[in-house]
Amino acid sequence: MQVSRRTMLKGGALATSAIAMPAGAMEMQALPLVIFDSRIPESVAFAATQAGMRTIDLAQGTEAAWRALGSPSRVNGLTRWSDWTALRGALEEQGLRALDEARAPAPLSGRDHLFRWSMVSR
């Protein structure tokens, strides 16, 4: 077997990417998480103000949302009350606690059950 410079470079690039992928995934987990529902205009506007954060859109389905949660250290959301209660239970199981929650006005959608909430790790 003959090893060329090209083969060495390819092998080095492959090894570096294998090491960098878990580090990149850990870095993504460290970013604060924003949960919103793109079917609700106020929730979309809220998510747009949270630049540079990981987002989960509940309109994509709850199964996808549960898989994407990961292990965040901080989560902010503007969701319906029913989504908030389900998410709160799942995040409390991961060691987060509710920091605040408040009913949010919804003049565009006319909904009266939107809640703005935050959770942080204990």
C-alpha positions in Angstrom: 0.0 0.0 0.0 1.4 3.3 -1.0 0.5 6.4 1.0 0.5 9.7 -0.9 0.3 13.2 0.4 -3.3 13.5 -0.9 -4.3 10.3 1.1 -2.7 11.8 4.2 -4.6 15.1 3.8 -7.9 13.3 3.2 -7.4 11.1 6.3 -6.5 14.2 8.4 -9.6 16.0 7.2 -11.8 13.0 8.0 -10.3 12.7 11.5 -10.7 16.4 12.2 -14.3 16.3 11.1 -15.0 13.3 13.3 -13.6 15.2 16.3 -15.3 18.5 15.4 -18.8 17.2 15.0 -19.3 16.3 18.7 -17.7 19.6 19.7 -20.1 21.4 17.3 -23.1 19.6 18.7 -22.0 20.5 22.2 -21.7 24.1 21.2 -25.2 24.0 19.7 -26.5 22.6 23.0 -25.0 25.5 24.9 -26.9 28.1 22.9 -30.2 29.2 24.5 -33.2 27.6 23.0 -36.3 29.4 21.7 -39.6 27.6 21.3 -42.3 29.1 19.2 -45.3 28.2 17.0 -45.2 29.5 13.4 -49.0 29.2 13.1 -49.3 32.1 15.6 -48.2 35.6 14.3 -47.2 36.8 17.8 -45.1 33.7 18.4 -43.3 34.2 15.1 -42.5 37.9 16.0 -41.2 36.7 19.3 -38.8 34.2 17.7 -37.6 36.8 15.2 -36.4 39.0 18.1 -34.3 36.1 19.5 -31.4 36.3 17.1 -28.5 33.9 17.3 -30.4 31.3 19.3 -31.4 27.7 18.5 -35.1 27.6 17.6 -37.8 24.9 17.6 -41.0 25.4 15.7 -43.9 23.5 17.3 -45.8 23.7 14.0 -43.3 21.1 12.7 -44.9 18.5 15.0 -44.4 17.5 18.6 -42.3 14.5 17.8 -39.8 16.6 16.0 -39.8 19.1 18.8 -39.1 16.4 21.5 -36.2 15.1 19.5 -34.7 18.6 18.9 -34.9 19.6 22.6 -31.5 18.2 23.6 -30.2 19.3 26.9 -30.4 23.1 26.9 -29.4 25.3 29.9 -31.9 28.0 29.1 -35.2 28.0 27.2 -37.5 30.9 26.2 -40.8 30.4 24.6 -44.1 32.0 23.5 -46.6 29.2 23.1 -50.1 28.2 23.8 -50.8 27.2 27.4 -51.2 23.5 26.5 -47.8 23.4 24.8 -46.2 25.3 27.7 -47.5 22.8 30.3 -46.2 19.8 28.3 -42.8 21.4 27.6 -42.5 22.5 31.2 -42.9 18.9 32.4 -40.3 17.6 29.9 -37.8 20.3 30.7 -38.2 19.9 34.5 -37.3 16.2 34.0 -34.0 17.4 32.4 -33.2 19.6 35.4 -34.6 23.0 34.4 -36.9 25.1 36.5 -39.4 27.8 35.5 -37.9 31.3 35.8 -41.0 33.2 34.8 -44.3 32.9 33.0 -46.8 35.5 31.9 -49.9 35.7 29.8 -49.0 37.4 26.5 -51.4 39.7 24.6 -52.3 38.5 21.1 -54.0 41.2 19.2 -53.1 39.8 15.7 -54.3 36.2 16.3 -57.0 37.0 18.8 -55.8 34.2 21.1 -56.1 34.6 24.9 -54.1 31.6 25.9 -50.6 32.6 24.8 -47.8 32.5 27.4 -44.3 33.9 27.4 -42.1 31.8 29.6 -38.4 31.1 30.5 -36.7 28.1 32.1 -33.1 27.8 33.3 -31.0 24.9 34.6 -30.9 24.5 38.3 
